[in-house]
Every structure is written in C-alpha cells, then in structure tokens.
Amino acid sequence: MDRAGQAGNMFWVLPKTYPESKSKVEDGYHHMIEDPNVHSLVFGDKEVTLIGTAHVSQESSDLVERMIAENKPDTVCVELCASRYQSLIQKQQWENMHIVKVLKEKKAFLLLSNLILAYFQKKIGKQLGIRPGAEILKAIETAGTTGSHVHLADREIRVTLSRTWRLMGFWAKSKLISQLILSMGEMDEVKTEDIEALKKKDMLESLLEEIGESFPAIRQVLIDERDQYLACKIRTAPGRRIVAVVGAGHVPGIKRYWQADVDLNALEQLPPPKWYQSLLKWAVPMLIVAMVALGFFYGGAHGGTRMLLSWVLLNSLLAGLGAVAAFGHPLTVLAAIIGAPFATLHPLISVGMIAALVEAYVKKPMVRDFQDLLEDTASLKGFWKNKVTRILLVFFFSGLGGMIGNLIAIPFMVKVFA
C-alpha cells in the first residue's frame, strides 16, 4: 500500500517563470514572463515543475521541450500508463489483439469507447498537422537527450475504463457512446487558438462536459481519481528535480491532492458489482415472461399470442436494424433478428455478443485490418470500413436496438393485455 502526504512534508504552489527568447528591458529592469501553464511544487526535498498541456498543441510540445532542456531534471514524469506508452512507441500494438477474446471477455464497450475518444484527438491533430500526444513524445525524447529518467505516472487505462464501466449500466453506456458517435459527425474545422483553449481543460473532460451531470461516475473515475493517482505518482517519483507533463485539466486536481493521503491500491482495484445489478439482469426477462403468461391465462391463445408476437417482432426488428446500421453481413443481421428474443431471456448473453461473433466469423478481420486500425479510426468512415471496428459497431448497435425494442414492446404488451 502506497501512502503519501506524511506529516512534516511542506507544500507550496509557486508561479513558474522563464525568460522569453528575446528578453524585454524596460525602466532598467529585466522582465520575466510568467507562463500560466507552468507551476512549481515542492514536496519534502523534491522540486517539481508541473506543465499543463493540450494533447494536440504545437505550443505545448515546444513548451515541454524548452522546460526540460532548461531544467535538466533527474526525472521526467509523463501522463502515461504502460499500455498507452507502448501504444505511442509501437505501431504494431493492434496486430496482437484477438477480437473474439475481446468480445468474450466483455471488453467490446471499453475498446470501442477508447477508439472513439482517440478519434477526436486524431481528427483535431490532423487538422493542425500535429500528432496527438506529441508533447508526451517530445518529453520522452528530450528526457533522453538530457539523461533524465522517464517515469510513467498515470493509472492503467484498462483499470480506469473498467472502473467507469462497472459503475454504469448498459443504458448509460449506450447513451454515452451514442453521444460520442453523434459528435464524431459534427466536428467542424478547428483553429489553433481553439485547441490552445483546451489547456484550460482536459481533452477527455471537455468531450464529456455536456453529459457530465448525467454521469457523475465518469468525472469521479476519469478525472478526480486520476488527479489523486497522478499527484501521488509524481511526488513519489525518483530523483530530486522533477518535471511532470500532464493534461492541463489535471493541474488543479493535482494541486488539490498534493498533500493528501492517497491509497494507490484502492484506486487500482475494480469495485465489486452492486447487489441490485444482478437482480436487474433478471428483472426484464422475468417481467416479459410474466406478462406473456398472464396474456395466455387471461386472454387465451389469441391474447397471449398477440403479446408474444408484439415483443418478438419489436425486439428482433430493432436488433436487426442495429446490425444493418453497422453495415453488418446479412448473416449477422439474421443472427441479430433470431438471437434477440433468446438473448433477452438469458441475462448472461446479449444480442450484441451473438451478432458480433457471427460478424467476426463471416467477415474475419485480416492482419491488414489490425495494421490499418490506427489509420482507419482517424476518420468516421473508417470505423465502418475497418472489419475490426465494424464488429464493435455491430455489437453496440444491435445491442442498443434490442434494448430499445424491449422498451417499446412492454407498453405494447400492456396495451394488448388491457
């Protein structure tokens, strides 16, 4: 268990200044220019220079390079976990991914959301002619030239997303991804000054700002918990002189938790499922079965059959339409239509899983699809073009369609019963 913020450690937040390339001399004084994105923190005998950046900003990249070169720190902390670090330096990361394994381990939502969020950064970065995460790469590169140790300070992205997903139900996940997908098609040309405004907020926080009130768990896990984690990892990094490069949205939180006790083990664990979540998985199938049974009991064969057909047709039709929306193979659409009622009655399987597995079987991704994944997900069209992401879209849209079908079918069944 890693604890920080012991008694006796002093805490200061000081403005960081550095000279412009051409210093001004007015009234006989040498003026120092203060940068609002650079902060000095002290923890015990450690001197930390904290740099808040925008993840698709050339100015941020230049600032990071200059500050590391000037400070020549013992350690450079970056807002990366091990898996994200590998994704930046190794383009072959996706070639080893097993899409069927991702589906069976119920990680399709995690992967799709991760790719969608990466799309936003790549889209903006492409417009500005800068690679997303360039300031992090520049920090790593400059650390090599100054002989500084590189320290990964962020929590594993799989843990962060898993903790978020564990706190959200299927409807909340669907609403979140739906809004992100809709936003993908609404992105206009972005100016450099607009990107620099992102220094006031974390990129991810900005994307989720509009729905943050509906999903407080998102902010808690994606922002607040990571602020605590980053603060602890930075102040316990090896060396005395430290430069830390993080998204600007995390700077206020890091300052807030700089002297607080942080239990890293607690932040790295997955919360256990809530007792009512398992109960809710059985609630919908039990309700549907009960309503159909009552329909046969009180309405006879005619009434019961009408209720059963109302549910099956709406559930199957919308699940199939979801597979069509994802450009699924005809066999995939058929699997969604046939599998939707059975998946509804069995809480351990989903129509999205059934349809996605069929799509993966009949349109099996090739090595080329995994190699082109990063390039294809740089455009909205590429999500439907690439076989890997199309499988994920089939999973999402067919599952969403089946769920909406159930919500619509229940009032129809009540009407028939009445």
C-alpha positions in Angstrom: 0.0 0.0 0.0 1.5 3.3 -1.1 0.7 6.3 1.2 1.8 9.8 0.6 1.4 13.2 2.2 3.1 12.3 5.5 3.2 14.8 8.3 6.1 17.2 8.1 6.3 17.4 4.3 5.9 21.0 3.3 3.7 22.1 0.4 4.0 25.2 -1.7 2.5 26.2 -5.1 4.6 28.9 -6.8 4.2 30.5 -10.2 6.9 29.4 -12.6 8.6 32.0 -14.7 11.1 31.8 -17.5 12.7 34.4 -19.9 11.4 34.9 -23.4 13.7 34.1 -26.2 14.2 37.9 -26.5 14.0 39.5 -23.1 12.4 42.8 -22.6 14.3 45.6 -20.8 12.1 48.4 -19.5 13.0 51.1 -17.0 16.3 49.3 -16.3 14.6 46.0 -15.2 14.9 42.6 -16.8 11.3 41.3 -17.1 10.5 37.7 -16.5 7.4 36.4 -18.4 5.1 34.2 -16.3 3.5 31.2 -18.1 0.2 30.1 -16.6 0.7 26.5 -17.8 3.9 26.0 -15.7 3.8 25.6 -11.9 6.4 24.8 -9.3 5.6 22.4 -6.5 7.7 21.4 -3.5 7.3 18.1 -1.6 9.9 17.4 1.0 13.3 17.8 -0.8 11.7 17.3 -4.2 11.3 20.3 -6.6 8.6 19.6 -9.2 7.9 21.6 -12.3 4.4 20.8 -13.4 3.5 21.6 -17.0 -0.2 21.6 -18.1 -0.6 20.9 -21.8 -3.1 20.4 -24.6 -2.6 17.0 -26.1 -2.9 18.3 -29.7 -0.9 21.5 -29.4 2.4 22.5 -31.0 2.8 25.3 -28.5 2.6 22.7 -25.7 5.1 20.5 -27.4 7.6 23.4 -27.7 7.0 24.4 -24.1 7.7 20.9 -22.8 10.9 20.7 -24.8 12.1 24.0 -23.6 11.3 23.4 -19.9 13.0 20.0 -19.8 16.1 21.3 -21.6 16.4 24.3 -19.3 15.7 22.3 -16.0 17.7 19.1 -16.9 15.7 17.2 -14.3 16.6 13.9 -12.7 13.2 12.5 -13.7 10.5 13.4 -16.3 7.0 12.2 -15.3 4.5 11.8 -18.1 0.8 11.3 -18.1 1.0 7.7 -19.5 0.5 4.2 -18.2 2.5 1.2 -19.5 -0.1 0.2 -22.2 -0.5 3.7 -23.5 3.3 4.2 -23.5 3.6 1.1 -25.7 0.8 2.3 -28.0 2.8 5.5 -28.6 6.1 3.9 -29.4 4.9 0.7 -31.0 2.7 0.9 -34.1 2.3 -2.9 -34.1 0.2 -2.9 -30.9 -3.1 -3.8 -32.5 -1.7 -6.8 -34.5 -1.7 -9.0 -31.4 -5.3 -8.2 -30.5 -7.8 -11.1 -30.6 -11.2 -9.6 -31.4 -13.1 -12.7 -30.4 -11.3 -12.7 -27.0 -12.3 -9.1 -26.5 -15.9 -9.9 -27.2 -16.0 -13.0 -24.9 -14.3 -11.0 -22.1 -17.0 -8.3 -22.4 -14.4 -5.6 -23.3 -16.0 -4.5 -26.6 -17.5 -1.4 -24.9 -14.1 -0.5 -23.5 -12.3 -0.9 -26.8 -14.9 1.0 -28.8 -15.1 3.9 -26.4 -11.3 4.1 -26.3 -11.1 4.2 -30.1 -13.8 6.8 -30.4 -12.1 9.1 -27.8 -8.8 8.6 -29.7 -10.6 9.6 -32.9 -11.3 13.1 -31.6 -7.7 13.8 -30.8 -6.5 12.4 -34.1 -9.1 14.4 -36.0 -8.0 17.7 -34.4 -4.3 16.7 -34.6 -4.6 16.0 -38.3 -6.2 19.5 -38.9 -3.4 21.1 -37.0 -0.6 19.0 -38.5 0.5 17.6 -35.2 0.4 14.0 -33.9 -1.9 13.5 -30.8 0.4 13.1 -27.8 3.2 14.9 -29.5 4.1 16.8 -26.3 4.4 13.5 -24.4 6.6 12.1 -27.1 8.7 15.3 -27.0 9.0 14.9 -23.3 10.3 11.4 -23.6 12.6 12.4 -26.5 14.0 15.4 -24.6 14.5 13.4 -21.4 16.7 11.1 -23.4 18.9 14.0 -24.6 19.2 15.4 -21.0 19.8 11.9 -19.4 16.6 12.1 -17.4 14.7 9.1 -16.2 11.2 8.7 -17.7 8.6 7.9 -15.1 5.0 6.7 -16.1 2.7 8.5 -13.7 -0.8 7.6 -14.9 -3.1 4.7 -13.9 -3.6 1.9 -16.4 -6.2 2.9 -18.9 -7.9 -0.6 -18.7 -8.3 -0.1 -14.9 -9.7 3.5 -15.4 -12.2 2.4 -18.1 -13.1 -0.8 -16.2 -13.9 1.2 -13.0 -16.0 3.6 -15.0 -17.9 0.8 -16.8 -18.5 -1.1 -13.6 -20.4 2.0 -12.3 -22.5 2.3 -15.4 -25.4 0.2 -16.7 -26.0 -0.8 -20.3 -28.3 2.2 -20.9 -25.8 4.7 -19.5 -23.0 3.1 -21.7 -25.2 3.2 -24.8 -26.2 6.9 -24.2 -22.5 7.8 -23.7 -21.2 6.1 -26.8 -24.2 7.3 -28.8 -23.5 10.9 -28.0 -19.8 10.4 -28.8 -20.6 8.8 -32.1 -23.0 11.7 -33.0 -20.4 14.2 -32.0 -17.9 12.5 -34.4 -20.0 13.6 -37.3 -20.4 17.2 -36.1 -16.8 18.2 -35.9 -16.0 21.3 -37.9 -12.7 22.8 -38.8 -10.8 23.6 -35.6 -8.5 26.5 -35.3 -5.2 26.5 -33.4 -6.5 29.1 -30.9 -9.4 26.8 -30.1 -7.1 24.0 -29.3 -5.0 26.2 -27.1 -8.2 26.9 -25.2 -8.2 23.2 -24.3 -5.3 23.9 -22.0 -7.9 25.1 -19.5 -9.5 21.7 -19.5 -8.5 18.1 -20.0 -9.4 16.8 -23.6 -11.5 14.0 -22.2 -13.2 16.2 -19.7 -14.2 18.6 -22.5 -15.7 15.8 -24.6 -17.8 14.6 -21.7 -18.7 18.0 -20.3 -22.2 18.1 -21.7 -23.2 14.7 -20.2 -21.2 15.0 -17.0 -24.2 15.9 -15.0 -26.0 12.7 -16.1 -22.9 10.5 -15.4 -21.2 11.8 -12.2 -19.3 8.5 -12.0 -17.4 9.4 -15.2 -16.0 12.6 -13.7 -15.2 10.8 -10.5 -13.2 8.0 -12.1 -11.8 9.7 -15.2 -10.8 13.0 -13.6 -10.9 13.0 -9.8 -9.3 9.6 -9.2 -6.7 10.1 -11.8 -5.8 13.5 -10.2 -5.1 11.7 -7.0 -3.2 9.0 -8.7 -1.0 11.4 -10.7 -0.3 13.6 -7.7 0.9 10.6 -5.7 3.0 9.1 -8.5 4.6 12.4 -9.4 5.6 13.4 -5.8 7.0 9.8 -5.1 8.9 9.7 -8.4 12.7 9.0 -8.1 15.1 12.0 -8.1 15.1 15.4 -6.5 14.5 17.6 -9.5 11.3 16.5 -11.4 9.5 17.8 -14.5 5.9 16.5 -14.9 3.9 16.7 -18.1 0.2 16.3 -17.8 -3.0 17.4 -19.5 -3.9 20.9 -18.2 -7.3 19.7 -16.9 -5.5 17.7 -14.2 -3.3 20.5 -12.9 -5.9 21.9 -10.4 -6.7 18.4 -9.1 -3.0 17.6 -8.7 -2.5 20.7 -6.6 -5.6 19.9 -4.6 -4.4 16.4 -3.7 -0.7 17.2 -3.5 -0.5 16.8 0.3 -3.5 14.4 0.7 -3.2 10.7 1.7 -3.7 8.6 -1.5 -4.2 4.8 -1.4 -2.9 3.6 -4.8 -4.1 0.1 -4.2 -7.6 1.2 -3.7 -7.5 3.2 -6.9 -6.3 0.2 -8.9 -8.9 -2.2 -7.7 -12.2 -2.9 -9.5 -15.3 -2.2 -7.4 -17.4 -5.3 -6.8 -20.8 -5.5 -8.7 -23.7 -4.0 -6.7 -26.2 -6.5 -5.5 -29.1 -4.9 -7.4 -27.2 -5.1 -10.7 -27.5 -8.9 -10.8 -31.2 -8.6 -9.8 -31.9 -6.2 -12.6 -30.4 -8.6 -15.2 -33.2 -11.0 -14.4 -35.9 -8.3 -14.0 -36.6 -7.7 -17.7 -36.8 -11.3 -18.8 -38.9 -12.2 -15.7 -41.3 -9.3 -16.5 -41.7 -10.3 -20.1 -42.3 -14.0 -19.3 -44.8 -13.0 -16.6 -46.7 -10.7 -19.0 -46.8 -13.3 -21.7 -48.0 -15.9 -19.2 -50.7 -13.6 -17.9 -51.7 -12.9 -21.5 -52.3 -16.6 -22.2 -54.1 -17.0 -18.8 -56.5 -14.1 -19.1 -56.7 -13.6 -22.9 -56.5 -17.1 -24.1 -54.4 -18.3 -27.0 -55.3 -15.3 -29.1 -54.3 -12.7 -26.5 -51.2 -14.5 -25.4 -50.0 -15.0 -29.0 -50.5 -11.3 -29.8 -48.5 -10.3 -26.7 -45.7 -12.7 -27.6 -45.6 -11.6 -31.2 -45.5 -7.9 -30.2 -42.5 -8.4 -28.1 -40.6 -10.8 -30.5 -41.2 -8.6 -33.6 -40.2 -5.3 -32.0 -37.2 -6.8 -30.2 -35.9 -8.7 -33.2 -36.7 -6.0 -35.8 -34.8 -3.3 -33.9 -31.9 -5.6 -33.1 -31.7 -6.4 -36.8 -31.9 -2.7 -37.8 -29.0 -2.1 -35.4 -26.9 -4.7 -37.2 -27.8 -3.0 -40.6 -26.8 0.4 -39.2 -23.3 -1.1 -38.5 -23.2 -2.5 -42.1 -23.2 -6.0 -40.8 -23.2 -9.0 -43.1 -26.6 -10.4 -44.0 -26.0 -13.4 -41.8 -25.1 -11.1 -39.0 -28.4 -9.3 -39.4 -30.2 -12.6 -39.4 -28.4 -13.7 -36.3 -29.4 -10.5 -34.5 -33.0 -11.0 -35.5 -33.2 -14.6 -34.4 -31.0 -14.2 -31.3 -32.6 -11.1 -29.8 -35.5 -12.8 -28.0 -33.3 -15.6 -26.7 -30.7 -13.1 -25.5 -33.3 -11.1 -23.7 -34.4 -14.1 -21.8 -30.9 -15.1 -20.8 -29.1 -12.3 -18.9 -25.6 -13.8 -19.3 -25.6 -13.3 -23.1 -26.5 -10.4 -25.3 -27.8 -10.0 -28.8 -24.8 -7.7 -29.4 -22.4 -10.6 -28.5 -24.3 -13.0 -30.8 -24.3 -10.6 -33.7 -20.6 -9.6 -33.2 -19.4 -13.2 -33.0 -21.2 -14.0 -36.3 -19.8 -10.9 -37.9 -16.3 -11.9 -36.7 -16.8 -15.4 -38.2 -18.2 -14.5 -41.6 -16.1 -11.3 -42.1 -13.0 -12.4 -40.2 -10.5 -9.5 -39.8 -7.2 -9.9 -41.6 -3.8 -8.9 -40.3 -4.1 -5.8 -42.6 -7.2 -4.7 -40.7 -5.3 -4.7 -37.4 -2.4 -2.9 -39.1 -4.7 -0.2 -40.5 -6.7 0.2 -37.4 -5.0 3.4 -36.2 -5.2 5.0 -39.7 -8.8 3.9 -40.3 -10.1 5.2 -37.0 -8.8 8.7 -37.9 -12.0 9.2 -40.0 -15.6 8.5 -39.3 -15.9 6.5 -42.5 -13.0 4.3 -41.4 -14.9 3.0 -38.4 -17.4 1.3 -40.7 -14.7 0.3 -43.3 -12.3 -1.5 -40.9 -13.5 -5.0 -40.1 -12.3 -4.8 -36.5 -14.3 -1.6 -35.7 -17.3 -2.8 -37.7 -17.5 -5.8 -35.4 -17.5 -3.4 -32.4 -20.2 -1.3 -34.1 -22.3 -4.4 -34.7 -22.0 -5.3 -31.1 -23.1 -1.8 -30.0 -25.9 -1.0 -32.4 -27.6 -4.5 -32.4 -27.5 -4.5 -28.6 -28.8 -0.9 -28.5 -31.6 -1.9 -31.0 -32.6 -4.9 -29.0 -32.8 -2.9 -25.8 -34.9 -0.2 -27.4 -37.1 -2.9 -28.8 -37.8 -4.3 -25.4 -38.6 -0.8 -24.0 -41.1 -0.2 -26.8 -42.5 -3.7 -26.7 -43.5 -3.6 -23.0 -46.1 -0.8 -23.4 -47.5 -2.6 -26.5 -47.8 -5.8 -24.4 -49.6 -3.9 -21.7 -52.0 -2.4 -24.3 -52.8 -5.9 -25.7 -53.3 -7.2 -22.2 -55.7 -4.3 -21.3 
